[in-house]
Amino acid sequence: MSGGLVALLDDVAALARIAAASVDDVAAGAAKAGAKAAGVVIDDAAVTPQYVSGADPSRELPMIKKIFWGSIRNKLLIILPALLLISAFIPWIIPFILMLGGTYLCYEGAEKVWHKLRGGHHEEEDTPAVERGHDAEAKVVKGAITTDFILSCEIMVISMNEVATESIWVRAFILVLVAFAITVLVYGAVALIVKMDDIGVHLSAKESPRSKRFGRLLVTGMPAVLATITFVGTIAMLWVGGHIMLQGAHDLGWHAPYDLVHAIEHPVAGVAVVGGLLAWLVNTLCSTVVGLAWGLVVMAVVGPVLKVLPFGKEKDGHSGSAGPATNSGSDGRHA
């Protein structure tokens, strides 16, 4: 009997080791997938504040909460099952979905750069994102969740591609973890961003001179912070989109662009201590340039078509999101 008990304990220990290894695999896979989707995450955080710009301060957090749960539903109830079915039955289509998403990122980033360089802006940038009216809040939340669906698709497809070699159950666990972690990260950051001016005003009312100075710094500095987030988001979109296009073209048999980037990396990769960092920077810069170039090509082809379509007009408003987002932290309500 003692031998049987020892064998049973050995089996339990073996199962525990397997479970621990599985947890490690899931955690590592989630970290890898989440890191690769970082460009879309930054853009999501940069875009979302526009939806509560102009809202009553007491309604900002409730609106963000509604958008958060809508984003979770998008990822877990629609996107995740669809991706698991695709990966199980038609996995060959994932690179094409990924390149379609990469094209979208390049287009979004290039359009923002184009409008910035032209010095133009959309009319929507001069008005709050929240319209006045009885059902304004529900309308804005619905629009935010719809836009989030597009960005969530990108995040989940990029994440799925990074763990495509795992079993379907490990993939499912990783994607659930990524969905929750990224959504909490994005909307936690958004909540902090949109309430930062309120925190600043509160601190400015304190008796402590240090609190007053820090409060004023928060209020006056938020536009610059939001502008920086928007800039980083744009660069990240072009970088991730360009990298997806380079990798996708390589996987589909067109090796020249991918090989050229690696040839440019090679001279700096051997530099002592910082070679790896320099190679990454070169790759990132090349990917960003490719993303911008491809985005401008897509703009030239589909831009005129989108402008005449109903959803294209809404899209134009979204593309100018840098304006409303930048103003969301200092809309003048505390002046």
C-alpha positions as CSV (number, residue, x, y, z in Angstrom):
1,M,0.0,0.0,0.0
2,S,2.8,2.3,0.8
3,G,4.2,1.7,-2.7
4,G,0.9,2.6,-4.2
5,L,0.7,5.8,-2.1
6,V,4.2,6.8,-3.2
7,A,3.3,6.1,-6.9
8,L,0.1,8.2,-6.4
9,L,2.2,11.1,-4.8
10,D,4.6,10.8,-7.7
11,D,1.8,11.1,-10.2
12,V,0.4,14.1,-8.3
13,A,3.8,15.8,-8.3
14,A,4.2,15.1,-12.0
15,L,0.8,16.6,-12.7
16,A,1.7,19.6,-10.5
17,R,4.9,20.1,-12.5
18,I,3.0,19.9,-15.8
19,A,0.4,22.4,-14.5
20,A,3.1,24.8,-13.4
21,A,4.8,24.5,-16.7
22,S,1.5,25.2,-18.4
23,V,1.0,28.3,-16.3
24,D,4.5,29.4,-17.2
25,D,3.8,28.8,-20.9
26,V,0.5,30.7,-20.7
27,A,2.2,33.6,-18.8
28,A,5.1,33.7,-21.3
29,G,2.8,33.5,-24.2
30,A,0.5,36.2,-22.9
31,A,3.5,38.5,-22.3
32,K,4.9,37.8,-25.8
33,A,1.5,38.4,-27.4
34,G,0.7,41.5,-25.4
35,A,4.1,43.0,-26.2
36,K,3.6,42.5,-29.9
37,A,0.2,44.2,-29.8
38,A,1.6,47.2,-27.9
39,G,1.3,49.5,-30.9
40,V,-2.5,49.0,-31.1
41,V,-2.8,49.3,-27.3
42,I,-1.1,52.7,-27.3
43,D,-3.3,53.9,-30.1
44,D,-6.4,52.6,-28.2
45,A,-5.4,54.6,-25.2
46,A,-4.7,57.6,-27.3
47,V,-8.0,57.5,-29.2
48,T,-10.5,56.6,-26.4
49,P,-10.3,59.9,-24.3
50,Q,-12.1,61.8,-27.1
51,Y,-15.3,59.9,-26.4
52,V,-15.7,61.6,-23.0
53,S,-14.5,65.0,-24.1
54,G,-17.2,67.5,-23.2
55,A,-19.1,65.1,-21.0
56,D,-20.2,66.1,-17.5
57,P,-17.3,65.2,-15.2
58,S,-19.5,63.1,-13.0
59,R,-20.3,60.9,-16.1
60,E,-16.8,60.4,-17.4
61,L,-15.9,57.3,-15.3
62,P,-19.4,55.6,-15.7
63,M,-19.0,56.1,-19.5
64,I,-15.5,54.6,-19.4
65,K,-16.8,51.7,-17.4
66,K,-19.5,51.0,-20.0
67,I,-16.9,51.1,-22.8
68,F,-14.6,48.8,-20.8
69,W,-17.3,46.1,-20.5
70,G,-18.3,46.5,-24.1
71,S,-14.6,46.0,-25.0
72,I,-14.5,42.8,-22.9
73,R,-17.6,41.5,-24.6
74,N,-16.1,42.3,-28.0
75,K,-13.0,40.4,-27.3
76,L,-14.3,37.4,-25.4
77,L,-17.8,36.7,-26.9
78,I,-17.1,37.6,-30.6
79,I,-13.5,37.9,-31.5
80,L,-12.0,35.1,-29.4
81,P,-14.4,32.3,-30.6
82,A,-14.1,33.5,-34.2
83,L,-10.3,33.4,-34.0
84,L,-10.2,30.0,-32.3
85,L,-12.5,28.5,-35.0
86,I,-10.3,30.1,-37.7
87,S,-7.1,28.8,-36.2
88,A,-8.6,25.3,-35.8
89,F,-10.1,24.9,-39.3
90,I,-8.6,27.5,-41.7
91,P,-5.3,28.6,-40.0
92,W,-3.8,29.5,-43.4
93,I,-6.1,32.6,-43.5
94,I,-4.5,34.1,-40.4
95,P,-1.5,35.8,-42.2
96,F,-4.0,37.4,-44.6
97,I,-6.1,38.7,-41.8
98,L,-3.0,39.9,-40.1
99,M,-1.8,41.8,-43.2
100,L,-5.3,43.3,-43.7
101,G,-5.0,44.5,-40.1
102,G,-1.5,45.8,-40.7
103,T,-2.8,47.7,-43.7
104,Y,-5.4,49.3,-41.5
105,L,-2.8,50.3,-39.0
106,C,-0.6,51.8,-41.7
107,Y,-3.5,53.7,-43.2
108,E,-4.5,55.1,-39.8
109,G,-1.0,56.2,-38.9
110,A,-0.3,57.6,-42.4
111,E,-3.5,59.6,-42.4
112,K,-2.7,61.2,-39.0
113,V,0.8,62.1,-40.3
114,W,-0.6,63.5,-43.5
115,H,-3.1,65.7,-41.8
116,K,-0.5,66.9,-39.3
117,L,2.0,67.8,-42.0
118,R,-0.7,69.6,-44.0
119,G,-1.6,71.6,-41.0
120,G,-5.3,70.9,-41.5
121,H,-7.8,69.6,-39.1
122,H,-11.3,68.2,-39.1
123,E,-14.3,70.2,-38.0
124,E,-15.0,67.6,-35.4
125,E,-11.8,68.7,-33.6
126,D,-13.4,72.0,-32.7
127,T,-16.4,70.5,-31.0
128,P,-16.8,68.2,-28.1
129,A,-17.1,64.5,-28.9
130,V,-20.2,64.3,-26.7
131,E,-23.3,65.7,-28.4
132,R,-26.0,67.4,-26.4
133,G,-29.3,65.5,-26.2
134,H,-31.3,63.0,-24.3
135,D,-29.5,59.9,-25.6
136,A,-26.1,61.5,-26.1
137,E,-24.3,59.3,-23.6
138,A,-25.6,56.0,-25.0
139,K,-24.8,57.1,-28.5
140,V,-21.2,58.1,-27.6
141,V,-20.7,54.8,-25.7
142,K,-22.0,52.8,-28.6
143,G,-19.7,54.6,-31.0
144,A,-16.7,54.0,-28.7
145,I,-17.4,50.3,-28.4
146,T,-17.7,50.1,-32.2
147,T,-14.3,51.7,-32.7
148,D,-12.9,49.5,-29.9
149,F,-14.1,46.5,-31.8
150,I,-11.8,47.3,-34.7
151,L,-8.8,47.9,-32.4
152,S,-9.6,44.8,-30.4
153,C,-9.6,42.7,-33.6
154,E,-6.1,43.9,-34.3
155,I,-4.9,43.2,-30.8
156,M,-6.4,39.7,-30.7
157,V,-5.2,38.7,-34.2
158,I,-1.7,39.9,-33.5
159,S,-1.7,38.0,-30.2
160,M,-3.1,34.9,-31.8
161,N,-0.4,34.9,-34.4
162,E,2.3,35.1,-31.7
163,V,1.1,31.9,-30.1
164,A,-0.1,30.0,-33.2
165,T,2.1,27.0,-32.4
166,E,0.4,26.4,-29.0
167,S,-2.4,23.9,-28.5
168,I,-5.9,25.4,-28.9
169,W,-6.6,25.3,-25.1
170,V,-3.4,27.1,-24.4
171,R,-4.2,29.6,-27.1
172,A,-7.6,30.2,-25.6
173,F,-6.2,30.8,-22.1
174,I,-3.5,33.1,-23.4
175,L,-6.0,35.2,-25.4
176,V,-8.4,35.4,-22.5
177,L,-5.5,36.6,-20.3
178,V,-4.4,39.1,-23.0
179,A,-8.0,40.3,-23.5
180,F,-8.4,41.1,-19.7
181,A,-4.9,42.4,-19.1
182,I,-4.9,44.8,-22.1
183,T,-8.4,46.0,-21.6
184,V,-7.7,46.8,-17.9
185,L,-4.5,48.5,-18.9
186,V,-6.1,50.6,-21.6
187,Y,-9.2,51.7,-19.8
188,G,-7.3,52.1,-16.5
189,A,-5.0,54.5,-18.3
190,V,-7.9,56.3,-20.0
191,A,-9.7,56.7,-16.7
192,L,-6.5,58.2,-15.1
193,I,-6.0,60.5,-18.1
194,V,-9.5,61.9,-18.3
195,K,-9.6,62.5,-14.5
196,M,-6.1,64.0,-14.2
197,D,-7.3,67.5,-14.5
198,D,-9.8,66.9,-11.7
199,I,-7.0,65.6,-9.6
200,G,-4.9,68.6,-10.4
201,V,-7.8,71.0,-9.5
202,H,-8.3,69.1,-6.2
203,L,-4.6,69.4,-5.4
204,S,-4.5,73.1,-6.3
205,A,-7.1,73.8,-3.6
206,K,-4.9,72.3,-0.9
207,E,-3.1,74.6,1.5
208,S,0.3,73.0,0.9
209,P,2.4,75.0,-1.6
210,R,3.8,71.8,-2.9
211,S,0.4,70.3,-3.6
212,K,-0.7,73.6,-5.3
213,R,2.3,73.5,-7.6
214,F,1.8,69.9,-8.5
215,G,-1.9,70.4,-9.1
216,R,-1.2,73.3,-11.4
217,L,1.4,71.3,-13.2
218,L,-1.1,68.5,-13.8
219,V,-3.7,70.8,-15.2
220,T,-1.4,72.7,-17.4
221,G,0.7,69.7,-18.4
222,M,-2.1,67.3,-19.5
223,P,-2.5,68.7,-23.0
224,A,1.2,68.1,-23.6
225,V,0.9,64.6,-22.1
226,L,-2.1,63.7,-24.3
227,A,-0.3,65.1,-27.4
228,T,2.7,62.9,-26.6
229,I,0.5,59.9,-26.2
230,T,-1.1,60.6,-29.5
231,F,2.3,61.0,-31.2
232,V,3.7,57.8,-29.7
233,G,0.5,56.0,-30.7
234,T,0.8,57.1,-34.3
235,I,4.5,56.0,-34.5
236,A,3.6,52.7,-32.8
237,M,0.8,52.1,-35.4
238,L,3.2,52.7,-38.3
239,W,5.9,50.6,-36.7
240,V,3.6,47.6,-35.9
241,G,1.8,47.9,-39.2
242,G,5.0,48.1,-41.2
243,H,6.5,45.2,-39.4
244,I,3.4,43.1,-40.1
245,M,3.6,43.9,-43.8
246,L,7.3,43.1,-44.0
247,Q,6.8,39.8,-42.1
248,G,3.7,38.9,-44.1
249,A,5.3,39.6,-47.5
250,H,8.3,37.4,-46.4
251,D,6.0,34.6,-45.3
252,L,4.1,34.8,-48.6
253,G,7.3,34.5,-50.7
254,W,8.4,38.1,-51.4
255,H,11.6,38.2,-49.4
256,A,13.3,41.3,-50.8
257,P,12.0,44.0,-48.4
258,Y,12.4,41.8,-45.3
259,D,16.0,40.8,-46.3
260,L,16.8,44.4,-47.1
261,V,15.9,45.5,-43.6
262,H,18.0,42.7,-42.1
263,A,20.9,43.7,-44.3
264,I,20.6,47.3,-43.0
265,E,20.6,45.9,-39.4
266,H,23.6,43.8,-39.9
267,P,26.4,46.4,-39.6
268,V,25.2,47.7,-36.3
269,A,24.2,44.4,-34.8
270,G,27.8,43.5,-34.0
271,V,28.5,46.7,-32.0
272,A,29.6,45.8,-28.5
273,V,27.1,46.1,-25.7
274,V,24.5,48.1,-27.6
275,G,24.4,46.1,-30.8
276,G,21.1,44.4,-30.0
277,L,19.5,47.8,-29.2
278,L,20.8,49.5,-32.3
279,A,19.6,46.6,-34.5
280,W,16.2,46.9,-32.9
281,L,16.1,50.6,-33.5
282,V,17.1,50.2,-37.1
283,N,14.4,47.6,-37.6
284,T,11.8,49.8,-35.9
285,L,12.8,52.8,-38.1
286,C,12.7,50.7,-41.3
287,S,9.3,49.2,-40.3
288,T,8.0,52.7,-39.5
289,V,9.1,54.0,-42.9
290,V,7.5,51.0,-44.7
291,G,4.3,51.5,-42.7
292,L,4.1,55.2,-43.6
293,A,4.9,54.4,-47.3
294,W,2.3,51.7,-47.5
295,G,-0.2,53.8,-45.6
296,L,0.2,56.7,-48.0
297,V,-0.4,54.3,-51.0
298,V,-3.6,53.0,-49.3
299,M,-4.7,56.5,-48.7
300,A,-4.2,57.4,-52.3
301,V,-6.2,54.4,-53.4
302,V,-9.1,54.2,-51.0
303,G,-9.2,57.7,-49.5
304,P,-11.5,59.1,-52.3
305,V,-13.8,56.1,-52.0
306,L,-14.1,56.4,-48.2
307,K,-15.0,60.0,-48.3
308,V,-18.2,59.4,-50.3
309,L,-19.4,56.5,-48.0
310,P,-21.5,57.2,-44.8
311,F,-19.1,55.2,-42.6
312,G,-16.2,57.0,-44.4
313,K,-17.4,60.3,-43.1
314,E,-17.5,58.9,-39.5
315,K,-14.0,57.5,-40.1
316,D,-12.7,60.9,-41.1
317,G,-13.9,62.2,-37.7
318,H,-12.1,59.3,-36.0
319,S,-8.9,60.0,-37.9
320,G,-8.8,63.4,-36.4
321,S,-9.0,62.0,-32.9
322,A,-5.8,63.6,-31.9
323,G,-7.6,66.9,-31.7
324,P,-10.4,65.9,-29.3
325,A,-8.1,63.6,-27.4
326,T,-5.7,66.4,-26.8
327,N,-8.3,68.7,-25.5
328,S,-10.1,66.1,-23.3
329,G,-7.9,66.8,-20.3
330,S,-8.4,70.6,-20.5
331,D,-11.8,71.3,-21.9
332,G,-12.1,74.5,-19.9
333,R,-14.7,73.2,-17.4
334,H,-12.4,74.0,-14.5
335,A,-11.3,77.4,-15.8
